[in-house]
Amino acid sequence: MAYPEAVLFDNDGLLLDSEAVWSRAEQKLFALRGMEFTIDHKRSLVGSSAEIAGRKLARFLEEPGREVEIMDELNELVLAELEGGVDAMVGARELVELLRLAGVPIALVSNSPRRFIERSHEVAGTGLPFDAVISGHEVPEAKPAPDAYLEGCRQLGVDPGRRVVALEDSPSGVTAAVAAGLFVIGIPSVPGVELTQADLVAASLEDEAVLHALGIEAR
């Protein structure tokens, strides 16, 4: 088995259980309006860019024209929820450490704002051990566009291609990584979400098929 040229990780729901933080904030956003946040809402929102999520939330909440204000409100709720703590996803710390020890360039590529990325890893105590960190807010177009993954490859000094692996938990993230020409491993974090475009779909980062695809021998 050979290691990939580089590995790029999504953040929320893939490295950290921060998708649960977003869910609690989304529930509060709806509750403040006397509305219920459902699993269908969650499936629709998971992995969405701020622009797309704003449009969806304005429609769900029946507040047309308030997309930006709604996202600002949600972001503040998310940061407040984050202070309650966040855990790493199963196998995440170990996998990142194994790749670092092997000398494989690694990046974090997320649609979340940079301040949330940095604070979530600070709360989780990971040390943010990546060679590059890219926020979808800092590229021309967030996922599902390929811009963030292309920028991640650029910062790692590798050419986008099938020898570069992306790990994702959402359809928009998978779409972005596929569009960038990467080998994509999908690990759904929300029940009922299908990642049909991924080259490989697994239940967790500890799955033997995931380790094999990354050139790591299962223990």
Secondary structure, DSSP 8 states (H G I E B T S, - for coil): ----SEEEE--BTTTBTTHHHHHHHHHHHHHTTT----HHHHHHHTT--HHHHHHHHHHHTT-TT-HHHHHHHHHHHHHHHHTT---B-TTHHHHHHHHHHTT--EEEEESS-HHHHHHHHHHHT-----SEEEEGGGSSS-TTSSHHHHHHHHHHT---STTEEEEESSHHHHHHHHHTT-EEEE---STT---TTSSEE-SSTT-HHHHHHTT----
